[in-house]
Amino acid sequence: QVHLVESGGGLVQAGGSLRLSCAASGNSFVINVMTMGWYRQAPGKQRELVATISRDGAANYADSLKGRFTISRDNAQNTVALQMNSLKPEDTAVYYCNAVLASIQLTYWGQGAQVTVSS
């Protein structure tokens, strides 16, 4: 079992920055081999990919967010972070931390962190 807890959400003006963090707890061996990521869901929209990062640090981003968002992970601390810069009102959403071990179809989600960008 893996438990994910997000932190760092809040209200920011357009053009500002926020950093989200996700702390994973549970089986450290499993956590360290999982692909971690961030997804977001805006009101009335489907949940969408923001970024993922493999256990080796290979990052993948939604095309529309490349250059503004940066994902990172600390395997020793079992954390994954999302640095968000030049935020826009359309970035307003609930951001969810995700952990996946695809080989055995294991997926975990955090409870979500609200990010609101005012114009």
Number of C-alpha atoms within 10 A of each C-alpha: 11 16 17 21 18 23 16 14 18 14 14 18 14 17 14 14 17 19 16 21 22 26 17 25 15 12 11 16 8 14 22 21 15 21 20 30 27 26 19 22 19 16 9 6 9 9 15 14 18 24 24 26 20 18 15 12 15 11 17 16 18 13 10 9 15 12 11 12 20 19 24 20 23 13 16 8 12 16 20 25 22 23 14 20 17 14 22 18 15 12 19 20 21 18 27 25 30 26 26 20 16 10 7 7 7 13 15 15 19 19 13 22 21 19 22 20 21 16 11
